[in-house]
């Protein structure tokens, strides 16, 4: 059985909250998503891929909008090979400075400019809660509240592992 994790990450890849902001954000997460567990704030040294896990279905070129699918299709092998190489590069260099070639359209783009379906982002921090029972209106309230605490726009990523 899969584990569902709600992740919240800033849309500014290099944003790192102060210790006070991180503590306030965790308290807010506990208050607004009390049914989940393992409420935490993670700080990364450099932007990391805040991914949807097995929900990841496609990467989108920010230049032309073309996509590559991670679903089991004709280009599954090529897409998983490309994603594996992307993850390898991320393990050795900061995401904010990496450029990658997109094999499906030929464009060269900053890794942090890639778009994904469903949502994913590159960020230097994330808030996480495992198995939250949260309605859409509560999720919108949570994202807005954490955005206010951090002072930067946030997004949510539903993940399954």
N, C-alpha and C positions, 0 to 999 in steps of 0.2 A: 504494500500500500504506500502511496506517495505521501510526502509531507508537504503541506502548503505553507509558504512563508510570504508575508507581506513585507516588502522592503520600501523604504522611503529614501530618496536621494536628491541632493541639490542638482539643479540644472547647470550649475557652474562647476566644471570638473575639478578645479583645484581648491574649491571652498572647503575649509576645515573650521568647524565651530570651536569656540573657546570652551574651556572646561565647564564654565557656568552654563553656556548655551547647551552643551551636550547633556548635562544633568537635567536642565529644564525640559529639554526635548524628550528625554527618557521618561520623566515624570508625566509629561503630556501624553506620551504613547501609552503608558500604563493606565492613565485615567480614561483615555478615549477608546482604547482597545483592551478592556480588562479581561475579556474571555480568553485571550491568547496567553501564551507563555513564552519564556525566554525573551523578554523585552530587552533589547540592547542597542547600544550605539557602537558602531565600529568605525575606527579611524584608520585609514590606509595611508602609507607614505606617499603614494602617487595615485593618480586616478586608476581605478580598477573597473572591470566590466561588472556592472550590477545587472545580472542576467535573470531571465525568467526560467532558467533550468530547462526541463523537458517541455515547457510551453513554447520555447523559441521556435518560430516557424519560418522567419525570413529576415534577410538583411536588405536594406534599401540604400541605393546610391543617392547621396544628397545632391549630386549634380544633375542627374537625369531622371531619377525616380525609378530606374529599373531595379528588379529584385532578383535575389537568389533564394531558393527555397531550401529549408532544412527538413522538410517533410520527405517521406520516402517517395521520391520521384526519380525521373531520369537523371537529374543533376545532383542527387543526394550524395554520391561519392565525392564529386567535385566540391560541393558546398561544405561537407564535413572536413575535407582536407584543407580547404581555405580557412575554415574556422579554427581548426587545430593549429595551423600556422600562425594565425592571428593571436591565439592564446599563448603560443610559444614566444612570439615577439613581445607580448605584454609582460611575460615573466622576466624578461631581461632588460626592458627599457620602459621609461615612463610613457603612459598612453598619450599624454598631452603633446608629445613631440613626434610621435610615430605617424608616418604616412603609410598607406597600403594601396596596392593595386587591386582593383576589383576585377576579377577574371570574367565576370559576366557582361561587363560593359567597357572595360579598359580604362576607366577613370582612375586617377591617383588622388586620394583624399586623406585628410587627417582622420585617424581612427576615431577620435572623439566626435567627428561630424556624422558618423554613420547613424542611420536610423534602423530600428528593428521592429518586427511584429512578433508578438505583442511588445509593448514598450519595454525598453532596456536603456541603460545610460552608463556613461563612464563618470565615476565620481570618486572623490578622496575620502568620503565618509558615507555611512548609511545607517539608518535605523531599521531594526528588524523585529518582527514579532511572529512567532510560530503559531499556526492554526488559529488566527483571529476569527471570531464570528462578528463580522462587521457589515452593515448595510451600505449601499452606495452613498446615501446622504451622510452617514457617519464617516465614511472614507473621505469624502470631500471636506468635511469639517476637520478631520485629522490632518490632511495635507495642508489646508489653510493655516491651521494652528502651528504646525511645525515650520511652515514658511515664515510665520510671524516671529517665532522664537529665534530662528536662524537669520532672519532678515534677507533671505534669498528665496527665489522660486524653487519649489520642490515638485517631484513627481513620484508616483507610486509604481511599483513593479510587483506583480503577482508572480511568485516562483513556485515550482514544484520539483521535488527531487525524490 
